[in-house]
Amino acid sequence: MAVLMLETFEQEQTMGVEVGQMAPDFTLSGSQGTTSLLQYRGKTNVLLAFYPGD
């Protein structure tokens, strides 16, 4: 089981951006509808905060 889990973690691809690089667009659903990062293009600052939930 541990070997299988390790192999799964090794196959995961992570996506990141470098400092100064534009973040890729994505859309999230929330209690007030959907929001896309593209909606905030041209704004001075956008803060993204994620938490694992309860």
Secondary structure by P-SEA (a helix, b strand, c coil): caaaaaaaaaabbbbbbccccccbbbbbbcccccccccccccccbbbbbbcccc
